[in-house]
Amino acid sequence: MTSPLIGRIHDALPQTQCKRCGYPDCLGYAQAISIGAADINQCPPGGAEGVLRLAAITGHAVKPIDPDFGAEGPRTVAFVDEDWCIGCTLCIAACPVDAILGANKRMHTVIEAHCTGCELCLPVCPVDCILLENVSGEATGWQAWSAPEAQQARDRYEARSARLAREVQEQEQRLLAKATLKVSDIAEHSQHTDPAVLAKKRSIIEAVLERARAKRKPAD
């Protein structure tokens, strides 16, 4: 359960999920700030206004954005150059808010209204067909990013995280069912006929299944 302090810090972050702070997501950064493992000036998307908000919550001194983590700038949105896109889907997998549509070997498209400008799609593109466009002019940090946009990004990130976790669980269930079927009739699913070999294979599979079931069992 998230502590009230972590919740307040998390609420003050722009939710771009860009990882520039050095943590896997905004919540991870909030948790690090709460225990003193990270400073309040590691979020370029939040900019100076973000530092002020975090200082008010934590009591830490206001300071400029640490240049080691980037610089405050305008809001950007990614777009795909359709003449170069090869449909590899790597950018789709990298996008933390599911803002990119496309399929394997088909051109991808960025949904501008959902893009947070995190730039995580840029380094994974093998043909450098993704570019950034300034959509806020001279406005930077929280002046270029609204609370509703931050909430939308947070909702989409959490929905994506839940979907990925669900897909992993479903894949584990499929593998478990497949293994259970094999162990129920090991002779039918093996090229071996030696009873001793089949018994050994059965014991190995049963041990794997037991570990898998124990892992899936909810903690008391």
N, C-alpha and C positions, 0 to 999 in steps of 0.2 A: 504494500500500500504506500502510495506517495505521501510524504509528509506535507503539512501545510506550507512550510517554507519552500520546499521544492516546487510545490504547486504554484506558489506566487512567482517564483523566479521563472518557471516554465511559461507562465502566462505572459510574462514581460518580454519574451523572446519572439522574434518575427516568424518563426516556424518555417523558414525556408528549407530546413533540413539539409544544408549545404556542406556540413562537416568541416567548414573552414576553421571552426573553433578548436579542432583537434579531437572532437568526440563524434560518435556515430550518428547522433541526432540531437535535436534541441533538448530533449529530456535528459540525455546523457550529460550534456553540458550543464543543465540546471542542477543535476545531482552532484556534479563535480564542484560547482560553485558553492553549494550548500555545505560541503564538508571541507572547503578551503583548498581543494585540489586544483582549482582553476580560478583565474582572475575574472573580473567583470568586464574586461575590455578586449575580449577575444572574439567578438561577434561583429564583423564588418557590416553585414546587412542591417543590423540594428543601429549602427553608427553611434554618434555622440549622444543622441536622444536615448538610445538603448542603454548606454552606460549610465546615464542619469537615472533611468528607471531602476536599473539593477542596484545602483548605489543607494537609492531610497529604500529599497527592500532589505539589503544586506548590511547597510551602515558602512560599507567600504568607501574609501575616498574616490572621488571622481578623477578619472585620468583619460588621456587620449587612447584611441584604439591602438592596440599593439600592432605595429607594422609587420611583425612576424606572421600575423594571421590574415593579412590583407589590408585593404583600405576601404573606407566608406565610399560608396559610389551610387550612381543612379540605378533604378530598377531596370533590369534587362530581361528580355524574353528570348528564348532560343527559337530558331527556325531552321528547317531542313532545306538544303539546296537540292531540289528534286532531280537536277541534272547529274548529280554525283551520288545520290543515295543508292546503296546496293541492297537494301532490305535485310541487313544482318541481324536486326532486333537487339543489338547490344545496348543501344540507347534506351530502348523500352525497359530493359531489365535494370538499367542504372537509375532511371527516373524515380525519385522517392515519392512522387504524388500521382503517378499514373497519368501524366500529362501528354504522353506521346502515343499516338495510334499507329498501327501498322501490323504487318504480318511478314513472315519469312519470305524474302525475295520480292517484297512489294514495298513501294515507297512509303516512308513514314511521314507523319504530320504532327506538329506540336499544337496542342490546344492552348492558345495564348492565354485564355482566361484562367487556366489552371497552372501554368508554368510559374515557378517561384524564382527562376533565374539562378538556380543553385549551381549550374555549370557542370554537374556531375556527368552529363551526357557527352561533354566535349572530349575528355581524354580517352573514352572508350570507342569513339568513332574511328574505324580504321581508314576512312577516306577523307576525314576532316571536312565533312559536308554540313556540319552544324555550325551556325553562326549566331552571334548575339546581337540583339537590337535594343537600343536605349528607348524605353517607353515612358520615362518619367522626366525627360528633359534635364533641367538643372537640379531638380529635387533629389535628395539622397536620403539614405537611411529610412527612419520612420516617416519622414516627410514624403517619401516615395512609395510607402507601403502602409496600408490601412489595417485597422483591427479586424474588419470583416474578411479581408484577404488573408490575414494571418490565421484566422479561425478556419477558413476554408482549406488552407494548406494543411493545417493540423488535422482536420477531419479526414482529408484525403490520404494523408500519410498513415494515420491510424487504421483507416479502412484497408489500405494496401498491406500494411503489416499483418492485419488479421487474415486477409486473404492468403498471403504467403504462408502463414502458420497453418492455415486450414489445408492448403495444398500439400504441405509437408506431411501433415497428419493423414490425409487421404492416401498419399503415396505409401506411407508406412502401413496403413491398413491393407492396401492391395498386396504389398509384399508379404505381410503376415498371413493373409488368406492364402496366397500362393504357396507359401512354405507349409502351412497347415495341411493343404491338400496333398502335397508331396509326401509328408510324413505319414499321412493316413494310409497311403498305399505306396510305400517306398519302392517295392519291386517293380511296380508299373512305371515309375518315373526314374528308373535307373537302368543303365546298361549292364550292371553287375548282377550276377545270379548267386554268388557265394553268400550263404546266410550270415556268415561272420562279418563280411564286408557290409552287407545291408544293415546289420544290427549296429555296426559302428557308425554308419552314415545316419541312421535314425537317431542315435544318441546325440550326435553332433547337432543335427537340426533341432532336436527337442531342446537342447541346451540353449541354442540361439533363440528359439521361440520363447523360452522361459525368461531369458534376459529381456527380450523385447516386451513381453507382457508386464514384467516388473517395472520397466522404464515407463510404460504407459499408465501404470496404476497410480491414481491420485495419492498425494501424500496425506497422511492422517492429520 
